[in-house]
Amino acid sequence: MSSTDELAKFNSLTKDERVMSSGRIRAKYPSKVPIVLHRSAGNTAVPELSRFRYLVPVDLRVSELITVIRRNIKDSEFDESKSLFLIINNSVMPSSSQTVAELDQLYKNEDGFLYMNYSGENTFGA
């Protein structure tokens, strides 16, 4: 099953089902934050990730999360000449020094997941 199919299946869950799922995850892994991460709509500069759900340590900084995402992108076309950005709730670009715990506290959805989009673009005139 592709990441897109899995995301569609996840999105088809009711709010109560997602609340129960995030509650189980948070109870089992109290030092981690469940994140739902997908490519921004219409952005083709960055390839799709092979998965969309991540369990991230609370003390991980946004800059480190971007490094993890870069490692998960399996495309030779996406190299250091392209920038990667995170966007929360389709409107907030977090500071690279913020921790995942801070983002979770500020922007966690009422279903218990932290939703993020990633986007990229060419830099350095490439």
TACOR-V440419 format. One record per backbone hydrogen bond with DSSP energy under -0.5 kcal/mol. NH is the residue of the N-H (numbers start at 1). CO is the residue of the C=O. If there is no record, write none. Layout:
nh;co
NH;CO
NH;CO
This chain:
nh;co
6;2
7;3
8;4
9;5
10;6
11;7
12;8
13;10
18;14
19;15
20;16
21;17
22;18
23;19
24;20
25;21
26;22
27;23
28;24
29;25
32;29
33;56
35;33
35;54
36;114
37;35
37;52
38;116
40;118
43;40
44;42
54;35
56;33
56;54
58;31
60;57
62;98
63;96
65;61
66;62
67;63
68;64
69;65
70;66
71;67
72;68
73;69
73;70
74;72
75;73
78;75
79;77
82;79
83;121
85;119
87;117
88;92
89;115
91;88
92;88
93;91
94;92
98;95
100;60
101;58
103;99
104;100
105;101
106;102
107;103
108;104
109;113
112;109
114;34
115;113
116;36
117;87
118;38
119;85
121;83
123;81
126;123
